[in-house]
Amino acid sequence: MEKMFNYELMRLEKEGKLAWLTFTRENQLNAMNNAGVDQINRIASTLRDDPNVRVVIIRGAGRAFCTGIDLKELAAGGIELDYHH
């Protein structure tokens, strides 16, 4: 891999025209919370504006790709309503 960018909840790797986005919340089965949604939106904007990237592969570290919304955070009132829009 040429370039690797580590974010709090994800890792982005690039090589030529390929990019790999890996969710890295293995202990939470890569469930999405507010921070995850914000990060994936920022990464998507960055990749959209990168003229060198043609293919993005999204994957999850560990035993799950992504279980969806973080239910523990949702039950605790920690998921903002904007998440659902």
C-alpha positions as CSV (number, residue, x, y, z in Angstrom):
1,M,0.0,0.0,0.0
2,E,1.2,3.5,-0.8
3,K,-0.6,5.6,1.7
4,M,-2.4,4.8,4.9
5,F,-4.5,7.2,7.0
6,N,-5.6,6.2,10.4
7,Y,-8.8,7.7,11.8
8,E,-10.3,7.1,15.2
9,L,-12.7,4.4,14.0
10,M,-11.5,3.6,10.4
11,R,-8.4,3.1,8.3
12,L,-8.0,4.3,4.7
13,E,-5.3,2.8,2.5
14,K,-4.6,3.8,-1.1
15,E,-2.6,2.2,-3.9
16,G,-2.8,3.5,-7.4
17,K,-6.5,3.9,-8.3
18,L,-7.7,1.6,-5.5
19,A,-8.7,2.6,-2.0
20,W,-9.6,0.4,1.0
21,L,-11.7,1.8,3.8
22,T,-11.7,-0.5,6.9
23,F,-13.9,-0.1,9.9
24,T,-11.8,-0.7,13.0
25,R,-14.3,-0.9,15.9
26,E,-13.8,-4.7,16.2
27,N,-14.9,-4.9,19.8
28,Q,-18.2,-3.3,18.9
29,L,-18.5,-5.4,15.7
30,N,-17.9,-2.2,13.7
31,A,-21.3,-0.7,14.8
32,M,-21.7,2.9,13.6
33,N,-22.0,5.7,16.1
34,N,-22.1,9.5,15.6
35,A,-18.3,9.7,15.3
36,G,-18.3,6.9,12.7
37,V,-20.9,8.5,10.6
38,D,-19.0,11.8,10.7
39,Q,-15.7,10.1,9.8
40,I,-17.2,8.1,6.9
41,N,-18.8,11.2,5.5
42,R,-15.5,13.1,5.6
43,I,-13.6,10.2,4.0
44,A,-16.2,9.9,1.3
45,S,-15.9,13.6,0.5
46,T,-12.1,13.2,0.4
47,L,-12.3,10.2,-1.9
48,R,-14.8,11.9,-4.2
49,D,-12.4,14.8,-4.7
50,D,-9.4,12.6,-5.4
51,P,-9.0,12.2,-9.1
52,N,-6.6,9.3,-8.7
53,V,-9.1,7.0,-6.9
54,R,-11.4,5.0,-9.1
55,V,-12.5,2.1,-6.9
56,V,-13.2,2.1,-3.1
57,I,-13.5,-1.2,-1.2
58,I,-15.2,-1.0,2.1
59,R,-14.6,-3.7,4.7
60,G,-14.7,-4.4,8.4
61,A,-11.9,-5.6,10.6
62,G,-12.6,-8.6,12.8
63,R,-15.5,-11.0,12.5
64,A,-18.2,-8.5,11.3
65,F,-18.4,-6.1,8.4
66,C,-20.7,-3.7,10.3
67,T,-23.7,-4.5,12.5
68,G,-25.4,-1.2,11.8
69,I,-26.2,1.5,14.4
70,D,-24.5,1.2,17.8
71,L,-27.5,0.0,19.8
72,K,-25.8,0.6,23.2
73,E,-25.1,4.2,22.3
74,L,-28.7,4.6,20.9
75,A,-30.2,3.3,24.1
76,A,-28.1,5.6,26.2
77,G,-29.4,8.6,24.1
78,G,-26.0,9.1,22.5
79,I,-27.1,9.0,18.9
80,E,-28.1,12.3,17.5
81,L,-31.4,12.5,15.5
82,D,-29.4,13.8,12.5
83,Y,-27.8,10.3,12.2
84,H,-31.1,9.0,10.8
85,H,-31.4,11.6,8.0
